[in-house]
Amino acid sequence: MGPGKADLLEAIRAEGSISGAGRKLGMSYRRTWLLVDAMNRCWAQPLVEATAGGGRHKGARVTAAGLQILTAFRALEAAIAEAAESEAFNALKGALLSEPRASQHE
C-alpha cells in the first residue's frame, strides 16, 4: 500500500467503478485494474469487489477490509508527517552534513 493505491481506493469509493476511478486519476483502465488486482492478492481479504455487466448492481465498491486498510494507511501517513515535523527529527536533520566527508581510509 502506498499513496497511489490509497488514492485509487478513495476514487473507487467516490466513483463506484474501477473505470471511473481510473478516469478521475488519469490512469488507463488496464493500469487501474492491475493495481486493484495486486491489492486484492496482497491482503488477507479483498479490498475491492467488482461486479461486471449491466443492471443496478454493476460497478465496484471498496470492501470493509479495504476501508480498514485505507483508514490505517492514512493514519500512518499523518503520523509520519507529524514525526517529520518533530523536534527530535529536526535535531537529527540539523546535525546531518549535506555531503559526507572524504573517507580517512582511502
N, C-alpha and C positions, 0 to 999 in steps of 0.2 A: 504494500500500500504506500502510495506517495501522493503528493498534492494533485497530480493529474488524474489519478484514478478516483480520488475523493471528489474532485470537480465533476468527473463523469457520473459518479453515483448521485450527486446533487442534481445534475442535469437530467438524468433519467427520472429521478423523483419529480422534478418540476414538469418535464415534458410528457412523461408517461409512455415513452418509447425510446428504443435504442437509436433509431434513425433520427428522431427529433433531437435527442441529446447530442448526437454527432453533429448535426447541422448547427445547433446552438454553440458548440465548441469549435466549429470549423474543422471537423475531422471527417474523414471518409467513413462510410458505413462499415466497410471491412475493418478498418483500424479500430473503430468503436467496438464492433462485435468481438474482435480478437482480445481487446482489453477486458471486456465483460467475461469472455470465456476463461481468460487467465485468472481473473479474480475468483470466479466460481470454482476453479480447480485448485486454488491455493488455500482456501479456507475450509474449515470443518463443515460449514453449511453454505449453500449458495447465497451470494449477496444480491443477485438479480434473478428474477423469474420472468421469462418472456413467453407470450402466447402468440403464436403465428395465426395468420388467417384473418378473415373478416369478423364482423359482429362486434358487439359492445364490449367483449372481454379481450379484445386484441390489445397488443402493446406489451409494455414491460413495467415491472414495479421493483423497487428496492425492497428486499425482504426484511423481516425483523432483525435477522442476523446482520444484514447489510447496514441497517440503521445503527445498530450497536457498534459495528466496526467503524463506521463513519464518525459517530459521536466520539468514540475513543481516540481516533486519529486526530480529529480537530482539537480535542482537549490536549493531546500530546504536542501538537503544533503550537498551541497557545503557551504551554508550559516551557517549551524550548525557546520561544520568542521572549518570554519573561526572563528565563535564565540568561539569555544573551544580553539582557539589559541590567543584570545584577552587578553589584559592586565587586563580587568575587571574580566574575568573568572579566570585568573591566580592569581589575588589578592584574590578572594574567595577561590580558591583551596589552596593557601598558608596559609590562616588563619584557615583552617579546620584541626581538630585533626585526627590522623589516627584511633583512637578509642574514643568513648565517655568517659567522666569522670564518676566516680561512682556517682550514684544519692545521693543527700543530704536528700532525703525524705524516705529512707528505714530504 
